[in-house]
Amino acid sequence: MEGIFAVIFIFGGATAIGFSFTPLGRAIADRIRHGAVPPANEPDPAVYDELNHIRQDMAELQERVDFTERLLADREAPRELRS
């Protein structure tokens, strides 16, 4: 039983040391050292500008999809009437 604990301790310790040199390990260590970063009180205006731009693009895409659907429906309607 002691042999199993020794193997787990050796490999677990080596894994923990290796993990501490990765960027994720360093970020976790900084978080432990300095605590949580307080959230910003005011959001970045650039984020709102980008969000508005994406909303405009989505509205334009929706209009294009609607137009395409209407064109396709007009093409298929005469076929249904013939049969």
C-alpha positions in Angstrom: 0.0 0.0 0.0 2.8 2.4 0.8 4.3 1.7 -2.6 1.2 2.9 -4.3 1.2 6.1 -2.3 4.8 6.7 -3.2 4.2 6.3 -6.9 1.1 8.6 -6.7 3.2 11.2 -4.8 6.1 11.0 -7.2 4.1 11.3 -10.4 1.5 13.7 -8.9 4.3 15.9 -7.6 6.1 15.9 -11.0 2.8 16.7 -12.7 2.1 19.6 -10.4 5.6 21.0 -10.9 5.2 20.7 -14.7 1.8 22.3 -14.6 3.1 25.3 -12.6 5.3 26.3 -15.6 2.4 26.5 -18.0 0.6 29.8 -18.6 -2.5 28.3 -17.0 -0.5 27.3 -13.9 1.0 30.8 -13.7 -2.4 32.4 -14.0 -3.8 30.2 -11.2 -0.8 31.1 -9.0 -1.3 34.8 -9.7 -4.9 34.5 -8.8 -4.1 32.8 -5.5 -1.4 35.4 -4.7 -3.3 38.6 -5.6 -6.9 37.5 -5.3 -9.7 38.2 -7.8 -9.4 41.2 -10.1 -12.2 43.6 -9.3 -14.6 44.1 -12.2 -14.5 47.4 -14.1 -17.1 49.8 -13.1 -17.8 51.2 -16.6 -17.9 48.9 -19.6 -15.6 49.7 -22.5 -17.3 51.9 -25.1 -15.5 50.0 -27.9 -17.4 46.8 -26.9 -20.7 48.6 -27.3 -19.6 50.0 -30.7 -18.6 46.5 -31.8 -21.9 45.1 -30.5 -23.9 47.7 -32.4 -21.9 46.9 -35.6 -22.7 43.2 -35.2 -26.4 43.9 -34.6 -26.5 46.0 -37.8 -24.7 43.2 -39.8 -27.2 40.6 -38.4 -30.2 42.8 -39.4 -28.8 43.2 -42.9 -28.2 39.4 -43.2 -31.7 38.7 -42.0 -33.1 41.0 -44.8 -31.0 39.2 -47.3 -32.2 35.8 -46.2 -35.8 37.0 -46.3 -35.3 38.3 -49.8 -33.7 35.1 -50.9 -36.6 33.1 -49.4 -39.1 35.2 -51.3 -37.2 34.7 -54.6 -37.0 30.9 -54.1 -40.7 30.7 -53.2 -41.7 32.6 -56.3 -39.7 30.2 -58.5 -41.2 27.1 -56.9 -44.8 28.2 -56.8 -45.5 27.8 -60.5 -44.2 24.2 -60.5 -46.7 23.3 -57.8 -49.6 24.8 -59.7 -48.7 22.8 -62.9 -49.0 19.4 -61.2 
